[in-house]
Amino acid sequence: MNIDKDLIAAFAPTGRLRASINLGNPILAGTDAATGAAKGVSVDLATELARRLGVELELVVVDAAGKSVEVVAQERADVGFFAIDPLRGADIAFTGPYVLIEGCYLVREGSPIHANEEVDREGRVVVVGKGSAYDLFLTRELKAARIERSPTSPTVVDTFMALGDRADVAAGVKQQLEADAARLGGLRLLDGRFMVIRQAMGVPKSRGASAAQALAAFVEEMKARGFVARALARHGIQGASVAPAGQADGA
């Protein structure tokens, strides 16, 4: 990144870099048990970007992906961290992905469903987190099954359980589903994945092409230099991989 006053103004018009942090995705962020502060890969990336810009960092913490998209699109935050999706690209310029994670299905132990391709059947109900990447994806892809939305991604399995026999499948980030299955018991994940979720950074398109290009270059450098890999290891994140080198998605 070549930093000049125009780029700083584009990223931090208030004098601070306001970064939207979504606690609803445990791969990207969580809460420090000792301090209550947000921590995680996304926080580390935001901290490094603010350092390079020479401005103070302000975290705008939300609990769901849809809210994270909203605060950046409405310019209540300057950058954000979310999965790439065409619908989100109307107001946000995405970088290339920095992390790849898996979207998977979970069912009850006694469910007759044993494969991903058996989910999209007439009469079946799939629970998703409202506004999540997999909500947007499955809304487009599922033709026969019906979608039921929980308020956030972390509440998907609890909503699924509360619905009882009115819901057949819970969809979400693999690590969240695994943790919920271990917590509640009597549940199992279907083999494989129904999608790869490409996690990227984004900036409001209104900030201009230079800001979008600079952010894309920043993400590529953070991958190439091992920053993202070290952050995943430091926060004990398993099951996610650093995305290959590449250009901005352009969504």
C-alpha positions in Angstrom: 0.0 0.0 0.0 1.2 3.5 -0.9 -0.2 5.7 1.8 -0.9 9.3 1.1 -3.3 11.9 2.6 -6.0 11.2 0.0 -6.0 7.5 0.8 -6.1 8.1 4.6 -9.1 10.5 4.1 -10.8 7.8 2.0 -10.4 5.1 4.6 -10.8 7.3 7.7 -12.9 10.4 7.0 -13.6 10.8 10.7 -10.0 10.5 11.7 -10.4 7.0 12.9 -10.6 3.7 11.0 -14.0 2.3 12.0 -13.9 -1.5 11.4 -17.0 -3.6 11.5 -16.4 -6.8 13.5 -18.9 -9.7 13.3 -19.0 -11.8 16.4 -21.5 -14.1 14.7 -18.7 -15.9 12.8 -16.4 -17.7 15.3 -13.7 -18.2 12.6 -13.2 -14.4 12.3 -13.9 -13.0 15.8 -14.9 -13.7 19.3 -14.8 -12.1 22.8 -11.9 -12.2 25.1 -13.1 -13.9 28.3 -10.9 -11.8 30.5 -11.5 -8.3 29.1 -14.8 -8.7 27.1 -13.1 -7.1 24.1 -13.4 -8.4 20.6 -10.5 -10.5 19.4 -9.7 -12.6 16.3 -8.3 -12.7 12.8 -10.5 -9.8 11.7 -9.5 -7.6 14.6 -5.8 -8.4 13.9 -6.2 -7.3 10.3 -8.1 -4.2 11.2 -5.4 -3.3 13.7 -2.7 -3.7 11.1 -4.5 -1.6 8.6 -5.1 1.2 11.1 -1.4 1.0 12.0 -0.3 1.4 8.4 -2.7 4.3 7.8 -1.4 6.0 11.0 -4.9 6.4 12.5 -6.7 5.1 15.6 -8.8 2.0 15.3 -12.5 2.0 16.4 -14.3 -1.4 16.4 -17.9 -1.4 15.4 -19.0 -4.7 16.9 -22.1 -6.6 15.6 -23.5 -10.0 16.2 -24.6 -11.0 12.6 -23.2 -10.9 9.1 -26.2 -8.9 7.8 -25.6 -6.2 10.3 -21.9 -6.0 9.4 -22.8 -5.5 5.7 -25.4 -2.9 6.7 -23.0 -0.7 8.8 -20.4 -0.7 6.0 -22.9 -0.1 3.2 -24.4 2.8 5.2 -20.9 4.1 6.0 -21.2 3.8 9.7 -18.0 1.8 9.4 -15.2 2.2 7.0 -14.1 -1.4 6.4 -15.7 -4.7 7.2 -15.1 -8.5 7.1 -17.7 -10.7 5.4 -18.2 -13.4 2.9 -18.2 -12.4 -0.8 -21.7 -12.5 -2.3 -23.2 -10.7 -5.4 -26.0 -9.1 -3.4 -23.6 -7.5 -1.0 -21.5 -6.1 -3.9 -24.1 -3.4 -4.7 -22.5 -1.0 -2.2 -19.3 -2.7 -1.1 -16.1 -3.3 -3.0 -14.6 -6.6 -2.0 -11.0 -7.7 -1.8 -10.0 -11.2 -2.8 -10.7 -13.7 -0.1 -8.2 -14.1 2.8 -9.8 -17.2 4.4 -11.9 -20.1 3.1 -14.3 -21.9 5.4 -16.9 -24.6 4.8 -20.6 -24.3 4.9 -22.2 -27.6 6.1 -25.4 -29.3 7.1 -26.4 -30.7 10.5 -29.3 -33.1 11.3 -30.6 -35.1 14.2 -29.0 -38.5 14.8 -32.2 -40.3 13.7 -32.7 -38.2 10.6 -33.3 -40.1 7.3 -31.1 -37.5 5.6 -27.5 -38.9 5.1 -26.2 -36.8 2.2 -26.1 -33.2 1.1 -28.1 -33.9 -2.1 -31.0 -35.3 0.0 -31.6 -31.9 1.7 -33.4 -30.1 -1.1 -36.6 -32.1 -1.1 -40.2 -31.0 -0.9 -41.5 -30.5 2.6 -38.1 -30.2 4.2 -37.1 -27.1 6.3 -33.6 -25.8 6.5 -32.7 -23.4 9.3 -30.1 -20.7 8.5 -28.7 -17.5 10.1 -30.6 -14.5 8.7 -28.5 -12.5 6.2 -25.5 -14.9 6.4 -23.5 -15.9 3.3 -25.1 -19.3 3.4 -28.6 -17.8 3.7 -28.0 -15.8 0.6 -26.5 -18.8 -1.2 -29.2 -21.3 -0.2 -32.0 -18.8 -1.0 -30.8 -19.0 -4.6 -29.9 -22.7 -4.7 -32.6 -24.5 -2.8 -35.6 -25.2 -5.1 -37.8 -27.5 -3.1 -36.9 -27.2 0.6 -38.1 -24.2 2.6 -35.8 -21.9 4.6 -36.4 -20.9 8.2 -34.2 -18.0 9.5 -32.8 -17.6 13.0 -31.7 -14.1 14.2 -28.0 -14.8 13.9 -25.6 -17.6 12.9 -24.7 -18.7 16.5 -28.4 -19.2 17.2 -29.1 -21.5 14.2 -28.8 -24.8 16.1 -30.8 -23.6 19.1 -33.5 -22.4 16.7 -33.4 -25.8 14.9 -33.8 -27.6 18.2 -36.6 -25.4 19.4 -38.5 -26.0 16.2 -38.5 -29.8 16.9 -39.9 -31.9 14.1 -40.9 -28.7 12.2 -37.2 -28.4 11.0 -35.1 -31.0 9.3 -31.7 -29.5 8.8 -29.5 -26.7 10.2 -27.0 -25.0 7.9 -24.0 -23.0 8.9 -20.2 -22.7 9.3 -18.7 -26.1 10.0 -16.9 -25.1 13.2 -20.0 -23.6 14.7 -22.1 -26.7 13.9 -19.4 -29.0 15.4 -19.3 -27.0 18.6 -23.1 -27.0 18.9 -23.3 -30.8 18.2 -20.8 -31.4 21.0 -22.7 -29.1 23.3 -26.2 -30.5 22.7 -25.6 -34.1 21.7 -27.9 -36.2 19.5 -26.8 -34.4 16.3 -24.5 -35.2 13.4 -23.0 -33.3 10.5 -23.5 -34.6 7.0 -20.3 -35.5 5.2 -18.8 -32.9 2.9 -19.9 -29.3 2.4 -22.6 -27.5 0.4 -20.4 -24.4 -0.2 -17.0 -22.8 0.3 -17.4 -19.5 2.1 -14.9 -16.9 0.9 -14.2 -14.4 3.6 -12.9 -11.0 2.4 -12.5 -7.4 3.5 -14.6 -4.7 2.0 -14.9 -0.9 1.8 -17.9 1.2 0.7 -17.8 1.7 -3.1 -18.3 5.4 -2.5 -14.8 5.7 -1.1 -13.4 5.3 -4.7 -11.4 2.9 -6.7 -8.1 3.8 -5.1 -9.3 2.8 -1.6 -10.7 -0.5 -3.0 -7.4 -1.2 -4.8 -5.4 -0.4 -1.8 -7.5 -2.7 0.4 -7.2 -5.5 -2.1 -3.4 -5.1 -2.2 -3.3 -5.0 1.6 -5.2 -8.4 1.9 -2.9 -10.0 -0.7 0.2 -8.8 1.2 -1.2 -10.1 4.5 -1.7 -13.6 2.9 1.7 -13.6 1.2 3.6 -12.6 4.3 2.0 -15.2 6.5 0.1 -12.7 8.6 -3.3 -14.4 8.1 -1.8 -17.9 8.7 -0.2 -16.7 11.9 -3.4 -15.0 13.1 -5.4 -18.2 12.5 -2.8 -20.2 14.5 -2.6 -17.6 17.3 -6.4 -17.7 17.9 -6.5 -21.5 17.7 -8.7 -21.6 14.6 -9.0 -25.0 13.0 -10.7 -26.0 9.8 -10.2 -22.8 8.0 -7.5 -22.2 5.3 -5.7 -19.2 4.0 -7.1 -18.3 0.5 -4.8 -18.7 -2.4 -3.2 -15.5 -3.9 -5.4 -13.7 -6.3 -6.9 -10.4 -7.3 -10.0 -8.6 -5.8 -13.2 -10.5 -6.5 -14.9 -7.5 -8.0 -18.3 -8.5 -6.6 
